[in-house]
Amino acid sequence: MENNNNLDSHNILHWVSLSMIMDYLIAEYGFKELSELIRINCFKTNPSKESSLKFLRKTEWARDQVEWLYVRTVRAKARKK
């Protein structure tokens, strides 16, 4: 039986779309803090979920950073429980 406390990156990202990740991070941090955590212009200048998704879908390095922040945030919340 798999241990539910094992929050590796693969398990956390499984079945989670980029849109869902952005919804979560926007709710958790807002665009102002996101732009400080990840230096991406679309988070700072005229931020919107739609423009961010468009950029992230075309830019692998930025998408990797957003996914990393999501995984880190989910893990930190799980440890607090």
Backbone as a printed PyTorch tensor [residue, N CA C, xyz], in Angstrom:
tensor([[[  0.8420,  -1.1890,   0.0000],
         [  0.0000,   0.0000,   0.0000],
         [  0.8810,   1.2440,   0.0000]],

        [[  0.5400,   2.2200,  -0.8250],
         [  1.3450,   3.4330,  -0.9460],
         [  1.1260,   4.3520,   0.2480]],

        [[  2.2080,   4.9350,   0.7200],
         [  2.1530,   5.8640,   1.8300],
         [  1.6260,   7.2090,   1.3400]],

        [[  0.4970,   7.6800,   1.8780],
         [ -0.0950,   8.9550,   1.4650],
         [  0.7410,  10.1450,   1.8770]],

        [[  1.6580,   9.9800,   2.8180],
         [  2.5140,  11.0770,   3.2460],
         [  3.6860,  11.2890,   2.3040]],

        [[  3.8710,  10.3950,   1.3590],
         [  4.9750,  10.4950,   0.3970],
         [  4.5750,  11.4770,  -0.7020]],

        [[  4.9650,  12.7440,  -0.5280],
         [  4.5750,  13.7840,  -1.4650],
         [  5.7130,  14.1080,  -2.4220]],

        [[  6.0450,  13.1490,  -3.3010],
         [  7.0720,  13.4570,  -4.2790],
         [  6.4610,  14.2890,  -5.4030]],

        [[  7.3010,  14.9260,  -6.1780],
         [  6.8520,  15.8520,  -7.2200],
         [  5.8960,  15.1870,  -8.2070]],

        [[  6.2000,  13.9550,  -8.5800],
         [  5.3590,  13.2570,  -9.5540],
         [  3.9380,  13.0820,  -9.0180]],

        [[  3.8020,  12.6380,  -7.7790],
         [  2.4790,  12.4240,  -7.1960],
         [  1.7050,  13.7270,  -7.0630]],

        [[  2.3820,  14.7930,  -6.6670],
         [  1.7070,  16.0730,  -6.4690],
         [  1.2110,  16.6310,  -7.8010]],

        [[  1.9860,  16.4970,  -8.8560],
         [  1.6160,  17.0630, -10.1550],
         [  0.6990,  16.1590, -10.9730]],

        [[  0.5250,  14.9150, -10.5350],
         [ -0.3070,  13.9700, -11.2750],
         [ -1.7500,  14.4600, -11.3090]],

        [[ -2.3210,  14.5740, -12.4910],
         [ -3.7030,  15.0070, -12.7150],
         [ -3.9590,  16.4720, -12.3900]],

        [[ -2.9290,  17.2670, -12.2170],
         [ -3.1020,  18.6910, -11.9300],
         [ -2.7010,  19.4780, -13.1760]],

        [[ -3.6390,  20.2370, -13.7150],
         [ -3.3500,  21.0150, -14.9170],
         [ -2.6130,  22.3000, -14.5570]],

        [[ -1.9930,  22.8960, -15.5450],
         [ -1.3150,  24.1680, -15.3400],
         [ -2.3080,  25.2420, -14.8950]],

        [[ -3.5060,  25.2020, -15.4160],
         [ -4.5480,  26.1460, -15.0120],
         [ -4.8950,  25.9790, -13.5270]],

        [[ -4.9940,  24.7440, -13.0750],
         [ -5.2760,  24.4790, -11.6560],
         [ -4.1230,  24.9530, -10.7810]],

        [[ -2.8990,  24.7360, -11.2420],
         [ -1.7230,  25.1930, -10.5020],
         [ -1.7570,  26.7070, -10.3680]],

        [[ -2.0620,  27.4070, -11.4600],
         [ -2.1290,  28.8670, -11.4080],
         [ -3.2450,  29.3390, -10.4800]],

        [[ -4.4070,  28.7040, -10.5240],
         [ -5.4990,  29.0770,  -9.6090],
         [ -5.0300,  28.9680,  -8.1610]],

        [[ -4.3570,  27.8700,  -7.8540],
         [ -3.8720,  27.6320,  -6.4970],
         [ -2.8460,  28.6830,  -6.0770]],

        [[ -1.8670,  28.9360,  -6.9420],
         [ -0.8090,  29.8890,  -6.5920],
         [ -1.3210,  31.3230,  -6.5160]],

        [[ -2.2530,  31.6910,  -7.3820],
         [ -2.8350,  33.0300,  -7.3200],
         [ -3.6070,  33.1970,  -6.0200]],

        [[ -4.3600,  32.1880,  -5.6290],
         [ -5.1090,  32.2460,  -4.3720],
         [ -4.1730,  32.2920,  -3.1620]],

        [[ -3.0880,  31.5320,  -3.2470],
         [ -2.1450,  31.4190,  -2.1330],
         [ -1.2790,  32.6730,  -1.9810]],

        [[ -0.7860,  33.1940,  -3.0920],
         [  0.2060,  34.2690,  -3.0410],
         [ -0.2570,  35.5950,  -3.6520]],

        [[ -1.1120,  35.5350,  -4.6530],
         [ -1.4500,  36.7290,  -5.4240],
         [ -0.3190,  37.0460,  -6.3870]],

        [[ -0.6160,  37.8790,  -7.3860],
         [  0.3880,  38.1670,  -8.4070],
         [  1.5720,  38.9570,  -7.8710]],

        [[  1.3340,  39.8410,  -6.9050],
         [  2.4450,  40.6470,  -6.3820],
         [  3.5200,  39.7560,  -5.7700]],

        [[  3.1040,  38.8610,  -4.8940],
         [  4.0850,  37.9670,  -4.2710],
         [  4.6470,  36.9550,  -5.2680]],

        [[  3.8130,  36.4850,  -6.2010],
         [  4.3140,  35.5700,  -7.2270],
         [  5.4410,  36.2190,  -8.0290]],

        [[  5.2750,  37.5140,  -8.3480],
         [  6.3040,  38.1980,  -9.1380],
         [  7.6000,  38.3640,  -8.3610]],

        [[  7.5150,  38.3390,  -7.0360],
         [  8.7190,  38.4040,  -6.2080],
         [  9.3660,  37.0310,  -6.0550]],

        [[  8.5420,  35.9880,  -5.9960],
         [  9.0550,  34.6270,  -5.8400],
         [  9.6330,  34.0770,  -7.1340]],

        [[  8.9900,  34.4120,  -8.2500],
         [  9.4340,  33.9560,  -9.5670],
         [  9.4870,  35.1880, -10.4630]],

        [[ 10.6610,  35.5160, -10.9360],
         [ 10.8650,  36.7360, -11.7380],
         [ 10.3810,  36.5180, -13.1730]],

        [[  9.0730,  36.6300, -13.3530],
         [  8.4580,  36.4980, -14.6660],
         [  7.6360,  37.7600, -14.8930]],

        [[  7.8840,  38.4260, -15.9950],
         [  7.2480,  39.7020, -16.2770],
         [  5.7200,  39.6170, -16.3100]],

        [[  5.1640,  38.5090, -16.7830],
         [  3.7070,  38.4010, -16.8780],
         [  3.0480,  38.3590, -15.4970]],

        [[  3.8080,  38.1270, -14.4400],
         [  3.2690,  38.2000, -13.0790],
         [  3.3100,  39.6270, -12.5450]],

        [[  4.1310,  40.4710, -13.1570],
         [  4.3520,  41.8150, -12.6400],
         [  3.6320,  42.8920, -13.4480]],

        [[  3.7210,  42.8260, -14.7610],
         [  3.1520,  43.8440, -15.6300],
         [  1.8140,  43.3690, -16.1810]],

        [[  0.7500,  44.0500, -15.8270],
         [ -0.5990,  43.6910, -16.2800],
         [ -0.9030,  42.2120, -16.0560]],

        [[ -0.7820,  41.7230, -14.8310],
         [ -0.9230,  40.2850, -14.5940],
         [ -2.3610,  39.7890, -14.7840]],

        [[ -2.4720,  38.6470, -15.3880],
         [ -3.7490,  37.9420, -15.4740],
         [ -3.4330,  36.4570, -15.6080]],

        [[ -4.3790,  35.6530, -15.2210],
         [ -4.1920,  34.2130, -15.3300],
         [ -4.0290,  33.8190, -16.8000]],

        [[ -4.8370,  34.4120, -17.6740],
         [ -4.8120,  34.0650, -19.0900],
         [ -3.4590,  34.3690, -19.7280]],

        [[ -2.9190,  35.5680, -19.4690],
         [ -1.6220,  35.9080, -20.0690],
         [ -0.5090,  35.0500, -19.4820]],

        [[ -0.6160,  34.7380, -18.2020],
         [  0.3810,  33.8820, -17.5610],
         [  0.3620,  32.4870, -18.1620]],

        [[ -0.8310,  31.9260, -18.3550],
         [ -0.9350,  30.5900, -18.9370],
         [ -0.3790,  30.5660, -20.3540]],

        [[ -0.6840,  31.5850, -21.1340],
         [ -0.1730,  31.6530, -22.5020],
         [  1.3600,  31.6250, -22.5050]],

        [[  1.9620,  32.4380, -21.6340],
         [  3.4180,  32.4880, -21.5390],
         [  3.9840,  31.1660, -21.0240]],

        [[  3.4080,  30.6330, -19.9730],
         [  3.9280,  29.4160, -19.3500],
         [  3.8370,  28.2070, -20.2820]],

        [[  2.8010,  28.1610, -21.0980],
         [  2.6610,  27.0350, -22.0250],
         [  3.7240,  27.0550, -23.1170]],

        [[  4.2740,  28.2360, -23.4020],
         [  5.3010,  28.3650, -24.4380],
         [  6.7200,  28.3620, -23.8740]],

        [[  6.8670,  28.5170, -22.5580],
         [  8.1810,  28.7480, -21.9630],
         [  8.4490,  27.7120, -20.8730]],

        [[  9.1930,  26.6820, -21.2500],
         [  9.3960,  25.5430, -20.3510],
         [ 10.0950,  25.9220, -19.0460]],

        [[ 11.1480,  26.7610, -19.1020],
         [ 11.8780,  27.1090, -17.8850],
         [ 10.9610,  27.8280, -16.8860]],

        [[ 10.0630,  28.6590, -17.3800],
         [  9.1440,  29.3720, -16.4910],
         [  8.1060,  28.4150, -15.9150]],

        [[  7.5940,  27.5260, -16.7530],
         [  6.6320,  26.5260, -16.2850],
         [  7.2650,  25.6350, -15.2170]],

        [[  8.5210,  25.2650, -15.4100],
         [  9.2250,  24.4490, -14.4100],
         [  9.2950,  25.1710, -13.0700]],

        [[  9.5720,  26.4710, -13.1010],
         [  9.6520,  27.2350, -11.8510],
         [  8.2930,  27.3250, -11.1600]],

        [[  7.2320,  27.5080, -11.9370],
         [  5.8820,  27.5770, -11.3760],
         [  5.4980,  26.2260, -10.7730]],

        [[  5.7910,  25.1450, -11.4690],
         [  5.4990,  23.8140, -10.9360],
         [  6.3060,  23.5420,  -9.6790]],

        [[  7.5660,  23.9650,  -9.6480],
         [  8.4080,  23.7900,  -8.4640],
         [  7.8130,  24.5420,  -7.2710]],

        [[  7.3620,  25.7840,  -7.4900],
         [  6.7580,  26.5610,  -6.4050],
         [  5.4850,  25.8890,  -5.9140]],

        [[  4.6920,  25.3640,  -6.8210],
         [  3.4620,  24.6600,  -6.4460],
         [  3.7880,  23.4460,  -5.5710]],

        [[  4.7330,  22.6380,  -6.0150],
         [  5.1180,  21.4460,  -5.2570],
         [  5.6380,  21.8470,  -3.8790]],

        [[  6.4980,  22.8410,  -3.8280],
         [  7.0560,  23.3060,  -2.5500],
         [  5.9570,  23.7870,  -1.6120]],

        [[  4.9920,  24.5110,  -2.1320],
         [  3.8980,  25.0450,  -1.3280],
         [  3.0070,  23.9270,  -0.8010]],

        [[  2.6700,  22.9770,  -1.6540],
         [  1.8340,  21.8500,  -1.2390],
         [  2.5390,  21.0230,  -0.1740]],

        [[  3.8160,  20.7800,  -0.3630],
         [  4.5940,  20.0300,   0.6380],
         [  4.6280,  20.7630,   1.9700]],

        [[  4.8670,  22.0750,   1.9460],
         [  4.9340,  22.8550,   3.1860],
         [  3.6000,  22.8100,   3.9200]],

        [[  2.5080,  22.8970,   3.2090],
         [  1.1780,  22.8210,   3.8460],
         [  0.9330,  21.4430,   4.4430]],

        [[  1.3840,  20.4000,   3.7510],
         [  1.1990,  19.0300,   4.2400],
         [  1.9890,  18.7960,   5.5150]],

        [[  3.1810,  19.4000,   5.5960],
         [  3.9950,  19.2380,   6.8120],
         [  3.3630,  19.9280,   8.0180]],

        [[  2.6250,  20.9900,   7.7870],
         [  2.0080,  21.7340,   8.8880],
         [  0.8170,  21.0020,   9.4900]],

        [[  0.2610,  20.0330,   8.7430],
         [ -0.9280,  19.3050,   9.2360],
         [ -0.5770,  18.2710,  10.2450]]])
